[in-house]
Amino acid sequence: MNEHELLQAISHYKFYHIIQLNDNIATPGNPNFVPAQNLFIKHIKTIDLKGKRVLDIGCRDGLFSFLAESMGAEEIIGIDNDISKPATEFLIPYFKSKVKMVQMNLYDLQPDSFGTFDVVFFPGVLYHLRYPFWGLRAIRDVLRIGGDLLIDTPIWEGDPNNALLYCPIGNESPYEPSSCAFFNEKGLVDTLTSMGFETVAMEYLKRKSIEERKGIGKLINVMKRLRKRNIAGMKTCLSMVYAIPNSAVHRCVFHSKFQGYDKESFLTKYWEGVHDFHNGN
């Protein structure tokens, strides 16, 4: 396929990812997402994928799936709740790739769907989940002990000392209405820990400086004191200030290792099954 034919072929599709096809031509994806994608790629390259089974959740056009294949992964399965025609009709045949893509909702993922995996990519999906804990549990159940989980998600500034999840709806979302689950850093790390993961690395794409975050905190405290004195207009001003941390989200990549968990523990049975705690002796 010469370059003219290649350009004609890709003109029939709407791409999400920018994927290099040859030295001169790449798919015309969305450049706004490239910085976050590059940070995710940086962390993918810290993992030895040779001979590994990889699951790419929210695979879209397959940027990370094709990278895993080039790094020697034995088998790559991508799932998405809106499977990419540019990938399945054009990119997979073009690259003569063995990547398999399946249209599936994450909540339907089970160990018997595709078996278990050594590595799971989870980029740009977590914050879209109305039921984020359910989604993380589904991932846990298909990851082998010692396996790697890479998550790319926006992290809410929130209260850094407490494990929190910011769950906006509609126009309150820092992004758009489908973006409805923003963990703070401690919230996500603690949630992963409770499921048997150890977070071994994290890196922010862009984050406010400590001085800026302290400045916002000081401003909120001042406004609280003024409100207690019933100074006119302070209630409205305070509500405006509160909107600052609520909308302050910063993209971050988390690399976690699955250590396994005790299926027979009281908490696991309490959260995920049945127990006889109240009726036991």
NUMITI-177516 format. One record per residue (C-alpha): residue number from 1; residue in three letters; y, z, x. Coordinates in Angstrom, 3 decimals, padded with zeros to 6 digits. Each point is the difference from the previous one (the first is absolute). Layout:
N
   pos   code          v          w          u
   NUM    ALA          Y          Z          X
...
***
This chain:
281
   pos   code          v          w          u
     1    MET    000.000    000.000    000.000
     2    ASN    003.267   -001.094    001.614
     3    GLU    003.210    001.999   -000.375
     4    HIS    001.336   -002.155   -002.830
     5    GLU   -003.224    000.489   -001.965
     6    LEU    000.041    003.720    000.785
     7    LEU    003.540    000.406   -001.297
     8    GLN   -000.910   -001.907   -003.142
     9    ALA   -003.068    002.184   -000.543
    10    ILE    001.844    003.320    000.260
    11    SER    002.848   -001.259   -002.208
    12    HIS   -002.329    000.342   -003.007
    13    TYR   -000.250    003.769    000.380
    14    LYS    002.201    003.070   -000.129
    15    PHE   -000.828    002.217    002.970
    16    TYR    000.588    003.720    000.434
    17    HIS   -000.948    000.279    003.688
    18    ILE    001.406   -001.991    002.890
    19    ILE   -003.131   -001.171    001.807
    20    GLN    000.091   -002.239    003.059
    21    LEU   -002.016   -003.194   -000.579
    22    ASN    000.678   -001.728    003.318
    23    ASP    002.596    000.089    002.769
    24    ASN    002.697   -001.443   -002.260
    25    ILE   -000.831    000.878   -003.600
    26    ALA   -000.406    003.267   -001.883
    27    THR   -000.392    000.712   -003.688
    28    PRO    003.377    000.597   -001.700
    29    GLY   -000.512    003.626   -001.026
    30    ASN    002.563    002.729   -000.587
    31    PRO    001.835    000.938    003.245
    32    ASN    001.249    003.288   -001.485
    33    PHE   -003.469    001.526    000.390
    34    VAL   -000.587   -001.113    003.597
    35    PRO    001.302    003.166    001.748
    36    ALA   -002.370    002.246   -001.990
    37    GLN   -002.847   -002.471    000.505
    38    ASN    000.621   -000.080    003.748
    39    LEU   -000.145    003.797    000.177
    40    PHE   -003.317   -000.077   -001.866
    41    ILE   -001.319   -002.674    002.371
    42    LYS    001.003    002.173    002.956
    43    HIS   -002.288    002.755   -001.277
    44    ILE   -002.837   -002.369   -000.913
    45    LYS   -000.054   -001.056    003.633
    46    THR   -000.676    003.587    001.089
    47    ILE   -003.438   -000.181   -001.670
    48    ASP   -003.044   -001.743    001.490
    49    LEU   -001.127   -002.256   -002.859
    50    LYS   -002.824   -001.773    001.818
    51    GLY   -003.105   -000.024   -002.166
    52    LYS    001.678    002.115   -002.707
    53    ARG    000.021   -000.361   -003.778
    54    VAL    003.597   -000.063   -001.238
    55    LEU    001.405    000.405   -003.507
    56    ASP    003.530   -001.323   -000.588
    57    ILE    001.416    001.496   -003.216
    58    GLY    002.891   -001.961   -001.477
    59    CYS   -000.865   -002.886    002.318
    60    ARG    002.364   -002.557   -001.563
    61    ASP   -000.010   -003.108    002.221
    62    GLY   -002.191    001.666    002.624
    63    LEU    002.359    000.632    002.924
    64    PHE   -001.896    003.120    001.067
    65    SER   -003.424   -001.350   -000.965
    66    PHE    000.372   -003.044    002.246
    67    LEU    001.286    002.235    002.802
    68    ALA   -003.096    002.204   -000.318
    69    GLU   -002.185   -003.093    000.190
    70    SER    001.780   -001.151    003.156
    71    MET   -000.617    003.467    001.484
    72    GLY   -003.741   -000.336   -000.434
    73    ALA   -000.694    001.781   -003.293
    74    GLU   -003.482   -000.853   -001.225
    75    GLU    000.856   -000.105   -003.692
    76    ILE    003.329    000.182   -001.850
    77    ILE    000.340    000.429   -003.735
    78    GLY    003.406   -000.136   -001.643
    79    ILE    000.686    001.231   -003.511
    80    ASP    003.107   -000.455   -002.103
    81    ASN    000.734    000.393   -003.697
    82    ASP    001.684   -003.428    000.129
    83    ILE   -002.031   -002.082    002.414
    84    SER    001.886   -002.485    002.157
    85    LYS   -000.625   -003.665   -000.761
    86    PRO    001.814   -000.991    003.201
    87    ALA   -002.623    002.034    001.878
    88    THR   -003.131   -000.953   -001.912
    89    GLU    000.858   -003.681   -000.536
    90    PHE    001.822   -000.787    003.237
    91    LEU    000.038    002.607    002.787
    92    ILE   -003.685    000.983    000.054
    93    PRO   -001.149   -003.637    000.102
    94    TYR    002.750   -000.917    002.491
    95    PHE   -001.020    002.740    002.455
    96    LYS   -003.718   -000.533   -000.750
    97    SER    000.071    003.728   -000.574
    98    LYS   -002.840    002.252   -001.110
    99    VAL    002.424    002.380   -001.725
   100    LYS   -001.068    000.698   -003.587
   101    MET    002.634    000.702   -002.628
   102    VAL   -000.748    001.517   -003.396
   103    GLN    002.285    000.685   -002.953
   104    MET   -000.494    003.673   -000.748
   105    ASN    002.008    003.055   -000.976
   106    LEU   -000.276    002.771    002.574
   107    TYR   -001.079    002.472   -002.685
   108    ASP   -003.124   -002.107   -000.615
   109    LEU   -001.068    000.216    003.656
   110    GLN   -003.340    001.778    000.452
   111    PRO   -002.371    000.417    002.964
   112    ASP   -002.380   -002.460   -001.646
   113    SER    002.748   -002.632   -000.379
   114    PHE   -000.173   -001.170    003.625
   115    GLY   -001.648    002.866    001.853
   116    THR    001.849    002.234    002.445
   117    PHE    002.517   -000.885    002.697
   118    ASP    000.990    000.978    003.519
   119    VAL    003.686   -000.742   -000.540
   120    VAL    002.221   -000.166   -003.081
   121    PHE    003.442   -001.619   -000.043
   122    PHE    002.223    001.337   -002.788
   123    PRO    003.421   -001.616    000.462
   124    GLY    002.754    000.016   -002.611
   125    VAL   -002.143    001.209   -002.911
   126    LEU    000.007    003.803   -000.197
   127    TYR    003.536    000.301   -001.374
   128    HIS   -000.863   -002.423   -002.827
   129    LEU   -002.808    002.232   -001.305
   130    ARG    000.585    002.023   -003.138
   131    TYR   -003.175    001.911    000.920
   132    PRO    000.333    000.288    003.811
   133    PHE   -002.556    002.791    000.472
   134    TRP   -002.594   -002.029   -001.861
   135    GLY    000.706   -002.985    002.240
   136    LEU   -000.322    002.066    003.183
   137    ARG   -003.260    001.486   -001.252
   138    ALA   -001.396   -003.507   -000.600
   139    ILE    000.848   -000.884    003.606
   140    ARG   -001.567    003.203    001.328
   141    ASP   -003.245   -000.823   -001.790
   142    VAL   -000.397   -003.381    001.752
   143    LEU    000.994    001.090    003.513
   144    ARG   -002.651    000.992    002.516
   145    ILE    000.279    003.299    001.857
   146    GLY    002.038   -000.629    003.126
   147    GLY    001.648   -002.988   -001.648
   148    ASP    003.672   -000.894    000.193
   149    LEU    002.507   -000.149   -002.854
   150    LEU    003.364   -001.675    000.566
   151    ILE    002.633    000.552   -002.690
   152    ASP    003.413   -001.642   -000.187
   153    THR    002.197    001.602   -002.632
   154    PRO    003.575    001.206   -000.569
   155    ILE    000.347    003.747    000.545
   156    TRP    002.449    001.995   -002.111
   157    GLU    002.356    002.318    001.903
   158    GLY   -000.495    002.786   -002.534
   159    ASP   -000.514    003.566    001.185
   160    PRO   -001.724   -000.251    003.395
   161    ASN   -001.421    003.535   -000.276
   162    ASN   -001.970   -000.549   -003.201
   163    ALA   -002.665   -002.562   -000.905
   164    LEU    001.663   -002.115   -002.695
   165    LEU   -000.418   -003.230   -001.927
   166    TYR    003.049   -001.703   -001.533
   167    CYS   -001.075   -001.905   -003.138
   168    PRO    002.969   -001.959   -001.394
   169    ILE   -000.182   -002.432   -002.903
   170    GLY    002.158   -002.944   -000.974
   171    ASN    003.369   -000.279    001.680
   172    GLU   -000.412    003.372    001.724
   173    SER   -002.320   -001.613    002.545
   174    PRO    001.514   -000.594    003.443
   175    TYR   -001.604   -003.461   -000.125
   176    GLU   -000.949   -001.448   -003.395
   177    PRO   -001.933    001.231   -003.078
   178    SER   -003.514   -000.598    001.391
   179    SER    000.835    002.246    002.978
   180    CYS   -000.757    003.420   -001.404
   181    ALA   -001.727    002.242    002.574
   182    PHE    001.891    001.155    003.081
   183    PHE   -001.605    002.794    002.033
   184    ASN    002.048    001.962    002.460
   185    GLU   -001.554    000.188    003.468
   186    LYS   -001.642    003.382   -000.505
   187    GLY   -001.208   -001.038   -003.455
   188    LEU   -001.897   -003.012    001.303
   189    VAL   -001.370    001.711    003.107
   190    ASP   -001.184    003.016   -002.007
   191    THR   -001.535   -002.184   -002.693
   192    LEU   -001.928   -001.965    002.615
   193    THR   -001.086    003.248    001.664
   194    SER   -001.344    001.305   -003.315
   195    MET   -002.139   -003.143   -000.250
   196    GLY   -001.500    000.299    003.456
   197    PHE    002.440   -002.036    002.093
   198    GLU    001.733    000.923    003.225
   199    THR    003.329   -001.744    000.523
   200    VAL    000.073   -001.015    003.659
   201    ALA    003.197   -002.062    000.111
   202    MET    003.047   -000.880   -002.060
   203    GLU    003.027   -002.150    000.686
   204    TYR    003.093   -000.668   -002.067
   205    LEU    001.580   -003.411   -000.178
   206    LYS    003.435    001.464   -000.578
   207    ARG    001.036    003.523   -000.743
   208    LYS    003.256    001.910   -000.306
   209    SER    000.868    002.087    003.029
   210    ILE   -000.491    003.764   -000.131
   211    GLU    003.782    000.358   -000.044
   212    GLU    000.296   -002.270   -003.053
   213    ARG   -002.716    001.902   -001.877
   214    LYS    001.620    003.328    000.846
   215    GLY    003.317   -001.401   -001.222
   216    ILE   -001.467   -000.866   -003.400
   217    GLY   -001.558    003.466   -000.241
   218    LYS    003.292    001.728    000.812
   219    LEU    001.831   -002.113   -002.580
   220    ILE   -002.497    000.963   -002.705
   221    ASN    000.349    003.711    000.863
   222    VAL    003.789   -000.200   -000.204
   223    MET   -000.183   -001.715   -003.385
   224    LYS   -002.398    002.660   -001.288
   225    ARG    002.437    002.770    000.953
   226    LEU    002.884   -001.825   -001.669
   227    ARG   -002.010   -000.481   -003.170
   228    LYS   -000.703    003.746   -000.192
   229    ARG    003.772    000.520   -000.023
   230    ASN    000.229   -002.400   -002.979
   231    ILE    002.443   -002.248    001.779
   232    ALA    000.789   -002.989   -002.263
   233    GLY   -001.952   -003.151    000.733
   234    MET   -002.403    001.665    002.427
   235    LYS   -003.030   -000.401   -002.302
   236    THR    000.504   -003.757   -000.119
   237    CYS    000.604   -000.185    003.750
   238    LEU   -003.118    002.039    000.718
   239    SER   -002.157   -002.329   -002.085
   240    MET    001.362   -002.893    002.040
   241    VAL   -000.805    001.778    003.272
   242    TYR   -003.546    000.777   -001.147
   243    ALA   -000.514   -003.748   -000.390
   244    ILE    000.397   -000.427    003.765
   245    PRO   -003.242    001.690    001.116
   246    ASN   -001.878   -001.341   -003.028
   247    SER    000.725   -003.551    001.084
   248    ALA   -000.416    000.675    003.730
   249    VAL   -003.344   -001.570    000.852
   250    HIS   -001.053   -001.242    003.412
   251    ARG   -002.903   -002.289    000.817
   252    CYS   -002.728    001.606    002.069
   253    VAL   -003.466   -000.835    001.323
   254    PHE   -002.636    002.759   -000.054
   255    HIS   -003.210   -000.272    002.030
   256    SER   -002.698    002.400   -001.172
   257    LYS   -003.616    000.595    000.991
   258    PHE   -002.573    000.891   -002.644
   259    GLN   -001.807    003.167    001.055
   260    GLY   -002.107    000.363   -003.136
   261    TYR    000.107    002.796   -002.574
   262    ASP   -002.321    002.561   -001.569
   263    LYS   -001.182   -001.426   -003.322
   264    GLU   -001.506    003.354   -000.929
   265    SER    003.136    002.058    000.589
   266    PHE    001.540    001.832   -002.923
   267    LEU    003.252   -001.958    000.143
   268    THR   -001.746   -003.394    000.123
   269    LYS   -002.115    000.916   -003.014
   270    TYR    003.047    001.437   -001.756
   271    TRP    002.149   -003.091    000.608
   272    GLU   -002.619   -002.719   -000.316
   273    GLY   -003.027    001.287   -001.883
   274    VAL   -001.313    003.086   -001.793
   275    HIS   -000.568    003.564    001.117
   276    ASP   -001.349    003.312   -001.244
   277    PHE    002.652    002.221    001.576
   278    HIS    001.036    001.763   -003.196
   279    ASN   -003.558    000.458   -001.302
   280    GLY   -001.685    000.725    003.317
   281    ASN   -001.041    003.420    001.221
***
